[in-house]
Amino acid sequence: MSNLEKEHPLETIGTAPAHSGGQRTFYRIDEESGTLLPCAQGEGQVIVYNSPTIDDEADLLELHNIDYHTLQSSLDPDELSRLEFEHDHAAFIFKRPKSFCADDNFLLKLTSTGVFVYEDYLVVVMPDDAPLFEGRVPFKIHSIQDVILRLLYQTISHFEGHLKAINMLSDSLERRIITSMETKHLLNMFALEKSLVYILNSISSNAMLLDRLKSAADKLGLDHEQTNLLEDIIIENQQCLRRADIYAQVMHGMMDARASIVSHNLNILIKQFTIWTIAIMLANLVVGIFSMNVRLPMPMESAMWPFYLINFFAIGSAIGVFWLSRVRKW
């Protein structure tokens, strides 16, 4: 790396071309509005790598001196949240939900995001193309540390949105299960329960990360006001964790009842089919008896009343079966 690159890393990074397959987005902090605004290369204080390619990873390793294992961990959806300190930057990985897709079949997936904090800029590495700075936050952005707090706050809000979606989907599936004989709705409930387990584990992992961030506030450059805001975020995360735990307990406790409802509905359907089968068989028995090639004690020529009488007995026997099932409450 040349001396110019060492002295002005942001300018060098900003002029680096974006490679095909990945996406780089640059943001600058607007002091007047207290927000992040998209900007051109070389002007950004926050650099976001979405779905980095092999060339992007090489740039991250060379230009930003990021550890290879830490970089791969930030792209691993199964990686737990953690905080590490290098000689020129701090790196932490946190868990966040992925945007829901209809192809996921009610399974809400999670992923990881890596944040690398330098003295005067921030690098964010994401394995997908999800929007990062959408929505409103109850505080202004005036420094790199505020950007970190915004990322954590929006992650909690994203988890809360997923919990609300799970609650709505669960209520909708419950109404369908009450009258359904199919197991697909029950399988969807199992997928939601599985999602809740993963979400609960991710929020708990983020809680440990937030505690470590609080203990390392001085190293990260957090002032008194930002530390108080971090404590508020920790409380929000605890409330989100508690809500996820309640949803998981309720859903787990009701799964056996929901499975019993589906089994009960299926038994009712089988009972109804059995009653119909008995009624039809009894009517066939009556018709079969009078249709035998034997001599019967009634005129068979030039008279229609035997035909109507036989049909009356057949239909009457079927109706009698249905009436008896209603009286006996079969």
C-alpha positions in Angstrom: 0.0 0.0 0.0 1.4 3.4 -0.9 1.9 6.3 1.5 -1.0 8.2 -0.1 -3.3 5.3 0.6 -2.1 5.1 4.2 -2.7 8.8 4.8 -6.1 9.1 3.1 -7.8 5.7 3.2 -11.3 7.1 2.6 -10.3 8.9 -0.6 -8.6 5.7 -1.9 -11.6 3.6 -1.0 -14.0 6.1 -2.5 -12.3 6.1 -5.9 -12.2 2.3 -6.0 -14.6 1.0 -8.7 -17.5 -1.2 -7.6 -17.1 -4.7 -8.9 -19.9 -6.7 -10.6 -22.0 -8.9 -8.3 -21.6 -6.7 -5.2 -22.7 -3.3 -4.2 -21.1 -0.5 -2.3 -23.0 2.4 -0.9 -21.5 5.5 0.6 -23.2 7.8 3.3 -22.1 11.0 4.9 -23.3 12.5 8.2 -25.3 15.7 7.7 -24.7 17.8 10.8 -27.6 20.2 10.2 -30.3 17.6 9.8 -28.6 14.9 12.0 -29.2 12.2 9.4 -27.3 10.0 7.0 -27.3 11.0 3.3 -26.1 9.1 0.3 -23.0 10.6 -1.3 -20.4 10.0 -3.9 -17.3 7.9 -3.5 -14.6 9.5 -1.4 -17.0 11.6 0.6 -18.6 8.9 2.7 -18.0 8.4 6.4 -20.0 5.2 6.3 -19.3 2.5 3.7 -21.7 -0.3 3.2 -20.8 -3.5 1.3 -23.8 -5.5 0.2 -23.2 -9.1 -0.9 -19.4 -8.6 -1.4 -17.7 -10.4 -4.2 -14.3 -12.0 -4.0 -12.7 -8.7 -5.2 -14.6 -6.8 -2.6 -13.4 -9.1 0.1 -9.9 -8.7 -1.1 -10.3 -4.9 -0.8 -11.7 -5.2 2.7 -8.7 -7.4 3.7 -6.1 -5.1 2.1 -7.4 -1.6 2.5 -9.2 -1.9 5.8 -6.9 -4.5 7.4 -9.9 -6.7 8.4 -9.2 -10.2 9.7 -10.2 -12.8 7.2 -12.0 -14.9 9.9 -13.9 -11.9 11.2 -15.0 -11.0 7.6 -16.3 -14.5 6.9 -18.1 -14.5 10.2 -19.9 -11.3 9.3 -21.3 -13.1 6.3 -22.2 -16.3 8.1 -25.9 -16.5 9.1 -25.1 -18.9 11.9 -22.5 -16.8 13.5 -23.2 -15.5 17.0 -22.9 -11.8 18.0 -19.5 -10.8 19.4 -17.1 -7.9 19.8 -13.4 -7.8 19.0 -10.7 -5.1 19.1 -7.9 -4.9 16.6 -4.9 -2.5 16.7 -6.6 0.0 14.4 -10.3 -0.7 14.6 -13.1 -2.4 16.6 -15.2 -5.1 15.0 -18.5 -6.4 16.2 -21.1 -8.8 14.6 -24.7 -8.6 15.4 -27.8 -10.7 14.4 -30.7 -9.3 12.4 -33.7 -10.7 10.7 -33.8 -11.1 6.9 -36.7 -9.6 4.9 -39.6 -12.1 4.7 -40.0 -13.9 1.4 -43.1 -15.9 0.3 -40.8 -18.7 -0.8 -39.7 -19.2 2.8 -43.0 -20.9 3.7 -43.6 -19.0 7.1 -39.9 -19.6 8.1 -38.5 -16.2 9.1 -34.7 -16.4 8.5 -31.9 -14.5 10.2 -28.5 -13.3 9.1 -25.4 -11.6 10.5 -23.9 -8.2 9.8 -20.4 -7.0 10.5 -19.5 -3.5 11.6 -15.9 -2.3 11.6 -15.3 0.9 13.5 -12.3 3.1 12.7 -11.3 6.5 14.0 -13.1 8.6 11.4 -15.2 6.2 9.3 -17.3 3.0 9.5 -17.5 -0.1 7.3 -20.6 -2.3 7.3 -20.5 -5.7 5.6 -23.9 -7.4 4.8 -24.4 -10.7 3.1 -27.6 -9.5 1.4 -29.1 -6.4 -0.3 -31.5 -5.5 2.5 -32.0 -1.7 3.2 -29.9 -0.6 6.1 -30.9 2.9 7.1 -34.6 2.9 6.6 -37.2 4.1 9.2 -36.9 6.7 11.8 -35.0 6.7 15.1 -35.6 8.9 18.2 -32.2 10.6 18.1 -30.0 12.6 15.7 -26.9 11.3 13.9 -23.8 13.5 14.5 -21.0 11.0 14.7 -19.8 7.5 13.9 -20.9 6.3 17.3 -24.4 7.6 16.6 -24.5 5.5 13.5 -23.6 2.4 15.6 -26.4 3.1 18.0 -28.8 3.6 15.0 -27.9 0.2 13.6 -28.5 -1.5 16.9 -31.8 0.4 17.5 -33.1 -0.4 14.0 -32.2 -4.1 14.5 -34.4 -4.2 17.6 -37.2 -2.5 15.7 -36.8 -5.1 12.9 -37.1 -7.9 15.4 -40.2 -6.4 17.0 -41.7 -6.1 13.5 -41.0 -9.8 12.9 -42.6 -10.7 16.3 -45.7 -8.7 15.4 -45.8 -10.5 12.0 -45.5 -13.9 13.7 -48.3 -13.1 16.1 -50.6 -12.1 13.2 -49.7 -15.1 11.2 -50.3 -17.4 14.2 -53.8 -15.9 14.7 -54.6 -16.3 11.1 -53.4 -20.0 11.0 -55.3 -20.7 14.2 -58.6 -19.7 12.6 -57.8 -21.9 9.7 -56.8 -24.9 11.8 -60.2 -24.8 13.7 -62.1 -25.7 10.5 -59.4 -27.4 8.5 -58.6 -31.1 8.1 -55.3 -30.5 6.3 -51.9 -30.6 8.0 -50.3 -27.8 5.9 -51.5 -25.1 8.3 -50.1 -27.1 11.2 -46.8 -27.4 9.4 -46.8 -23.6 8.9 -47.3 -23.3 12.7 -44.3 -25.5 13.2 -42.3 -23.2 10.9 -43.3 -20.2 12.9 -42.3 -22.0 16.2 -38.9 -22.8 14.7 -38.5 -19.2 13.6 -39.3 -18.0 17.2 -36.6 -20.3 18.6 -34.0 -18.8 16.2 -35.2 -15.2 16.9 -35.1 -15.8 20.6 -31.5 -17.1 20.3 -30.5 -14.1 18.1 -31.9 -11.5 20.5 -30.2 -13.2 23.4 -26.9 -13.1 21.5 -27.4 -9.4 20.7 -28.1 -8.8 24.4 -24.6 -10.1 25.3 -23.1 -8.0 22.6 -24.9 -4.9 24.0 -23.5 -5.6 27.4 -20.0 -5.8 26.0 -20.5 -2.6 24.1 -21.5 -0.9 27.3 -18.5 -2.1 29.2 -16.2 -1.0 26.3 -17.9 2.4 25.8 -14.7 4.3 26.4 -12.8 2.3 23.8 -15.5 2.9 21.2 -15.6 6.6 21.9 -19.1 6.8 23.4 -19.7 9.9 25.4 -22.1 10.2 28.4 -25.2 10.9 26.4 -24.4 8.1 23.9 -23.8 5.7 26.8 -27.2 6.6 28.3 -28.8 6.0 24.9 -27.0 2.6 24.7 -28.6 1.7 28.1 -32.0 2.6 26.7 -31.3 0.3 23.7 -30.3 -2.5 26.1 -33.7 -2.0 27.9 -35.5 -2.1 24.5 -33.7 -5.3 23.6 -34.6 -6.9 27.0 -38.3 -6.1 26.4 -38.0 -7.5 22.9 -36.4 -10.6 24.3 -39.1 -11.0 26.9 -41.8 -10.6 24.2 -40.2 -13.3 22.0 -39.9 -15.6 25.0 -43.7 -15.2 25.8 -44.6 -15.8 22.2 -42.4 -18.9 22.1 -43.9 -20.3 25.3 -47.5 -19.7 24.2 -46.9 -21.2 20.8 -45.1 -24.2 22.2 -47.8 -24.8 24.8 -50.6 -24.7 22.2 -49.0 -26.9 19.5 -50.4 -30.1 21.0 -53.8 -28.5 21.3 -53.7 -27.4 17.6 -52.6 -30.9 16.5 -55.5 -32.4 18.5 -57.9 -30.0 16.7 -56.7 -31.2 13.3 -57.0 -34.8 14.5 -60.5 -34.1 15.9 -61.7 -32.5 12.6 -60.4 -35.5 10.7 -62.3 -37.9 13.0 -65.5 -35.9 12.5 -65.0 -36.2 8.7 -64.4 -39.9 8.9 -67.5 -40.4 11.1 -69.7 -38.5 8.6 -68.4 -40.6 5.8 -69.1 -43.7 7.8 -72.7 -42.6 8.4 -73.2 -41.9 4.7 -71.7 -45.3 3.8 -74.1 -47.1 6.2 -77.1 -45.3 4.8 -76.2 -46.1 1.2 -75.4 -49.7 2.0 -78.8 -50.1 3.8 -80.6 -48.6 0.8 -78.7 -51.0 -1.5 -79.7 -53.9 0.7 -83.4 -53.0 0.4 -83.2 -52.6 -3.4 -81.1 -55.8 -3.6 -83.7 -57.9 -1.7 -86.6 -56.8 -4.0 -84.4 -57.2 -7.1 -83.7 -60.9 -6.6 -84.9 -63.4 -9.3 -87.4 -65.0 -6.9 -91.2 -64.9 -6.6 -92.5 -62.0 -4.5 -96.0 -61.8 -2.8 -97.0 -58.8 -5.0 -98.3 -58.2 -8.5 -95.3 -57.6 -10.9 -97.2 -56.9 -14.1 -99.1 -53.9 -15.2 -98.7 -52.2 -11.8 -96.3 -49.4 -10.8 -96.9 -49.3 -7.0 -94.3 -52.0 -6.2 -91.6 -49.9 -7.8 -92.5 -46.8 -5.8 -92.8 -48.9 -2.6 -89.3 -50.4 -3.0 -87.8 -46.9 -3.6 -89.8 -45.6 -0.6 -88.3 -48.3 1.7 -84.8 -47.7 0.3 -84.9 -43.9 0.8 -86.7 -44.3 4.2 -84.0 -46.7 5.4 -81.3 -44.1 4.5 -83.2 -41.3 6.2 -83.7 -43.5 9.2 -79.9 -43.9 9.5 -79.4 -40.2 9.4 -82.2 -39.6 11.9 -80.8 -42.2 14.3 -77.3 -40.6 14.1 -78.8 -37.3 15.1 -80.8 -38.7 17.9 -77.9 -40.7 19.3 -75.5 -37.8 18.6 -73.1 -40.1 16.8 
